[in-house]
Amino acid sequence: MDMSVEKLMSDKIFSIEATKNVRQAANEMADKGTGSLLITQGGGYVGIITEVDIVRKIVGKGINPATVTVTEVMSSPVLSVDVSQSLMEANDLMEQNKIRHVGVTRQGSIVGMLSVRDLLHPVYVE
């Protein structure tokens, strides 16, 4: 039996406005204890920025994170899975796209997040 994404997803969605810079995003991630933030603009989610994005695209290239907006670094669109999809399907999507975070949707709207780290938690079936 393959469990649905809904069993392990986090319903905490952390986000940052598209006008903010990468340093602000890094600080927000540190404050919230998360590895990703959804980027908001015009009342919706337009992308995602992750710790890996910051390290590879900014820090690794010696760019000052205070001079770059999150939209310049984000991945877009946010890849997602439906709450009813299996954990295996979510894992396959992450592996195929070489990503560690996906949005979780219900009727087309993001209601949570799932990370590779979430997939490492033990699952107990009753």
C-alpha positions as CSV (number, residue, x, y, z in Angstrom):
1,M,0.0,0.0,0.0
2,D,1.4,3.4,-1.0
3,M,0.4,6.2,1.2
4,S,-0.9,9.6,-0.1
5,V,1.1,12.8,0.0
6,E,-1.4,14.2,2.4
7,K,-0.1,11.9,5.2
8,L,3.4,13.5,5.2
9,M,3.0,17.0,3.8
10,S,3.4,20.0,5.9
11,D,0.5,22.4,5.9
12,K,2.8,25.2,6.9
13,I,3.5,27.3,3.8
14,F,6.3,29.8,4.2
15,S,6.5,32.6,1.6
16,I,8.2,35.8,0.7
17,E,7.1,38.7,-1.5
18,A,8.7,38.8,-5.0
19,T,10.2,42.3,-4.3
20,K,12.4,41.0,-1.5
21,N,16.1,40.2,-1.9
22,V,17.9,36.9,-1.5
23,R,19.5,37.9,1.8
24,Q,16.0,38.6,3.2
25,A,14.9,35.1,2.0
26,A,17.9,33.4,3.6
27,N,17.1,35.2,6.9
28,E,13.4,34.2,6.6
29,M,14.4,30.5,6.0
30,A,16.7,30.6,9.0
31,D,14.0,32.2,11.2
32,K,11.3,29.6,10.1
33,G,13.6,26.6,10.1
34,T,12.7,25.8,6.5
35,G,14.6,25.0,3.3
36,S,12.3,26.8,0.9
37,L,10.0,29.7,0.5
38,L,7.2,30.2,-2.1
39,I,7.4,33.5,-3.9
40,T,4.2,35.6,-3.8
41,Q,3.1,38.2,-6.3
42,G,-0.3,39.5,-7.1
43,G,-2.0,37.3,-4.5
44,G,-0.6,34.1,-5.9
45,Y,2.5,31.9,-5.9
46,V,4.8,32.6,-8.8
47,G,7.9,30.5,-7.9
48,I,10.0,28.9,-5.2
49,I,13.4,29.7,-3.8
50,T,15.4,27.1,-1.9
51,E,18.6,26.9,0.1
52,V,20.2,25.1,-2.8
53,D,19.3,27.9,-5.1
54,I,20.9,30.4,-2.8
55,V,24.1,28.4,-2.4
56,R,24.5,27.5,-6.1
57,K,23.2,30.6,-7.8
58,I,24.4,33.3,-5.4
59,V,26.9,32.3,-2.8
60,G,28.8,29.9,-5.1
61,K,29.2,32.7,-7.6
62,G,30.3,35.3,-5.1
63,I,27.2,37.5,-5.7
64,N,26.0,39.8,-2.9
65,P,22.6,38.3,-1.9
66,A,21.3,41.8,-0.9
67,T,21.6,42.9,-4.5
68,V,19.5,40.2,-6.1
69,T,15.7,39.8,-5.9
70,V,14.2,36.4,-5.1
71,T,12.5,36.4,-8.6
72,E,15.9,36.4,-10.2
73,V,16.8,33.2,-8.4
74,M,13.5,31.4,-8.1
75,S,12.4,28.3,-10.0
76,S,9.1,28.8,-11.8
77,P,6.5,27.4,-12.0
78,V,6.2,25.6,-8.7
79,L,6.1,21.9,-9.4
80,S,3.3,20.2,-7.4
81,V,1.5,17.0,-6.7
82,D,-2.1,16.6,-5.6
83,V,-2.9,15.6,-2.0
84,S,-4.3,12.3,-3.2
85,Q,-1.2,11.3,-5.2
86,S,1.1,8.6,-3.7
87,L,4.3,9.3,-1.9
88,M,6.0,7.3,-4.7
89,E,4.6,9.6,-7.4
90,A,5.9,12.6,-5.4
91,N,9.3,11.0,-5.0
92,D,9.5,10.2,-8.7
93,L,8.6,13.8,-9.6
94,M,11.3,15.2,-7.4
95,E,13.9,12.7,-8.7
96,Q,13.0,13.3,-12.4
97,N,13.3,17.1,-11.9
98,K,16.2,17.0,-9.5
99,I,14.4,19.0,-6.9
100,R,13.8,18.6,-3.1
101,H,10.6,20.5,-2.6
102,V,7.1,20.3,-4.2
103,G,3.9,22.1,-3.6
104,V,0.9,20.0,-2.6
105,T,-2.4,21.0,-4.2
106,R,-6.0,20.4,-3.5
107,Q,-8.3,21.3,-6.4
108,G,-5.5,23.3,-8.0
109,S,-4.6,25.4,-5.0
110,I,-1.4,24.9,-3.0
111,V,-2.3,23.8,0.5
112,G,1.0,22.5,1.7
113,M,4.6,21.5,0.9
114,L,6.5,18.2,0.7
115,S,10.2,17.9,0.9
116,V,12.6,15.0,0.5
117,R,13.2,15.3,4.2
118,D,9.5,14.6,4.8
119,L,9.9,11.4,2.9
120,L,12.5,10.2,5.3
121,H,10.1,10.2,8.3
122,P,9.0,6.8,9.4
123,V,5.5,5.9,8.4
124,Y,3.4,3.7,10.6
125,V,0.4,1.9,9.1
126,E,-2.3,0.8,11.4
